[in-house]
């Protein structure tokens, strides 16, 4: 009964915005109110490095600012249309990483998913042995 209450509260809180949760292997993400939110099983420093490498792979983006500390990481980049791209990474209590991506003021779901997919390709949990 509790999950039903939590889901109904989330739908009321979202104010009619549709949240889609997709799962691919051991990583899942959702897109809600312009932000892409995902959790990956890798540690924060590894996820931060994967994010930097992913943005380097994507020629349409350039990194303007980046910083990392023990509990979070923050990356600011701009795309070719001068839209601000924010990538925020947070260490979770289980030593995983929560990734939050926003592009521009309203968000861009397709671009956010593309960036997220590039980040996950560089994670240690996805590298071949």
C-alpha positions in Angstrom: 0.0 0.0 0.0 2.8 2.4 0.7 4.2 2.4 -2.9 0.8 3.3 -4.2 0.6 6.3 -1.8 4.1 7.4 -2.8 3.4 7.2 -6.5 0.1 9.1 -6.1 1.9 11.8 -4.1 4.6 12.0 -6.8 2.0 12.5 -9.5 0.3 15.2 -7.5 3.6 16.9 -6.8 4.6 16.8 -10.5 1.6 18.9 -11.3 0.7 17.0 -14.4 4.2 16.7 -15.8 4.9 13.2 -17.2 7.8 11.4 -15.8 9.2 8.5 -17.8 11.5 6.1 -16.1 13.6 4.0 -18.4 15.9 1.2 -17.3 18.9 -0.1 -19.2 20.9 -2.8 -17.4 21.8 -1.6 -14.0 21.2 2.1 -14.7 17.9 4.0 -14.8 16.9 7.5 -15.5 13.9 9.7 -15.6 13.1 13.1 -17.1 11.0 15.4 -15.0 10.4 19.1 -15.3 13.3 19.7 -17.7 15.9 17.7 -15.7 17.2 14.3 -16.6 17.8 12.4 -13.3 19.8 9.1 -13.2 21.6 6.9 -10.8 24.6 4.9 -11.8 26.4 2.2 -9.8 29.8 3.9 -10.0 31.6 6.1 -7.5 31.4 9.8 -7.8 35.1 10.4 -9.0 34.6 7.8 -11.8 31.2 9.3 -12.8 32.8 12.8 -12.8 35.6 11.6 -15.1 33.2 9.8 -17.3 31.2 13.0 -17.6 34.2 15.1 -18.6 35.2 12.4 -21.2 31.7 12.3 -22.6 31.5 16.1 -23.0 34.9 15.9 -24.7 33.6 13.3 -27.2 30.7 15.5 -28.1 32.0 18.3 -30.5 28.8 20.4 -30.0 29.7 21.2 -26.4 32.6 23.0 -24.7 33.2 22.9 -20.9 33.3 26.3 -19.2 33.5 25.3 -15.6 34.1 22.1 -13.6 34.7 21.2 -10.0 34.6 18.1 -7.8 34.7 17.6 -4.1 34.0 14.6 -1.8 30.2 14.8 -2.0 29.4 16.3 -5.4 30.6 17.4 -8.8 29.5 20.2 -11.0 30.1 20.8 -14.8 28.9 23.8 -16.8 29.2 23.6 -20.6 27.6 25.4 -23.5 26.3 23.9 -26.7 26.7 25.4 -30.2 23.5 27.4 -29.7 25.0 28.9 -26.5 22.5 27.1 -24.3 23.9 26.4 -20.8 24.3 22.7 -19.9 24.4 21.8 -16.3 25.6 18.4 -15.1 25.4 17.9 -11.4 26.7 14.7 -9.8 26.0 13.7 -6.2 27.4 10.8 -4.2 24.6 8.6 -2.7 24.6 6.8 0.6 25.4 3.5 -1.2 28.5 5.0 -3.0 26.6 5.3 -6.2 26.2 8.5 -8.2 23.1 10.5 -9.0 23.4 12.4 -12.2 21.3 15.5 -13.0 21.4 17.1 -16.4 19.6 20.3 -17.6 20.0 22.0 -20.9 18.8 25.6 -21.2 16.0 27.0 -19.2 13.3 24.5 -20.0 15.5 21.4 -20.6 16.0 19.4 -23.7 15.0 15.7 -23.3 16.7 14.4 -26.4 20.0 16.2 -25.8 20.0 15.2 -22.1 19.5 11.6 -22.9 22.3 11.7 -25.5 24.7 13.2 -22.9 23.6 10.7 -20.3 24.2 7.8 -22.7 27.7 9.1 -23.5 28.5 9.4 -19.8 27.4 5.8 -19.1 29.5 4.5 -22.0 32.6 5.9 -20.2 31.7 4.4 -16.7 33.9 1.6 -15.3 30.8 -0.5 -14.8 30.3 -0.5 -18.6 33.8 -1.1 -19.7 34.8 -4.5 -21.1 37.3 -6.5 -19.2 
